[in-house]
Amino acid sequence: MYRNVEEFITAELVPLVRAALTEGAEVRAALQVLADRVDTLTAELAEGELSELRKLAGRAVRALEVTPVEGGIR
């Protein structure tokens, strides 16, 4: 058991706060990357350049394609 409040805070709360701050920083970084990608797509669409959108759409279509099997679906 902890002898005083300071030991409790140091042993229990400080690690929790550090972990939360680290996780928050990682989430912010991931959101920044996503925002950058959205900005890139928006700029390309505004300029009439659809190359990035075509790439993404092509990947999505390929991921969803089902190869036909003779005689029905197996």
C-alpha positions in Angstrom: 0.0 0.0 0.0 1.1 3.5 -0.6 2.4 5.6 2.3 1.0 8.9 1.0 -0.8 10.5 -1.8 2.4 11.5 -3.6 3.5 7.9 -3.9 0.1 6.9 -5.2 0.2 9.7 -7.8 3.8 8.8 -8.8 3.1 5.1 -9.0 -0.4 5.0 -10.5 -1.5 8.2 -12.1 1.7 9.5 -13.8 2.1 6.3 -15.9 -1.6 6.5 -16.9 -1.3 10.1 -17.9 1.9 9.4 -19.9 0.3 6.5 -21.7 -2.8 8.6 -22.5 -0.6 11.5 -23.8 1.4 9.2 -26.0 -1.7 7.6 -27.4 -3.2 11.0 -28.1 -0.1 12.0 -29.9 -0.2 8.9 -32.1 -3.9 9.5 -32.9 -3.1 13.1 -33.8 -0.3 12.0 -36.1 -2.5 9.4 -37.8 -5.3 12.0 -38.3 -2.7 14.5 -39.7 -1.7 11.9 -42.3 -5.3 11.2 -43.2 -6.0 15.0 -43.4 -3.0 15.4 -45.7 -4.3 12.6 -48.0 -7.7 14.2 -48.1 -6.1 17.6 -49.0 -4.2 16.0 -51.8 -7.3 14.3 -53.2 -9.3 17.6 -52.9 -6.6 19.5 -54.7 -6.3 16.9 -57.5 -10.1 16.9 -57.9 -10.2 20.7 -58.0 -7.5 20.7 -60.7 -9.3 18.1 -62.6 -6.5 15.5 -62.0 -8.2 12.3 -61.0 -5.1 10.1 -61.0 -5.2 9.5 -57.2 -8.9 8.9 -57.2 -8.6 6.5 -60.1 -5.9 4.5 -58.3 -8.0 4.3 -55.1 -11.1 3.3 -57.1 -9.1 0.7 -59.0 -7.8 -0.8 -55.8 -11.3 -0.9 -54.4 -12.8 -2.6 -57.5 -10.0 -5.2 -57.6 -10.5 -5.9 -53.9 -14.3 -6.5 -54.5 -14.0 -8.5 -57.7 -15.3 -12.0 -57.6 -14.0 -14.3 -60.3 -16.8 -16.2 -62.0 -16.8 -19.9 -61.5 -18.3 -22.2 -64.1 -21.5 -23.7 -63.0 -22.2 -21.1 -60.3 -20.7 -19.9 -57.2 -18.7 -22.4 -55.1 
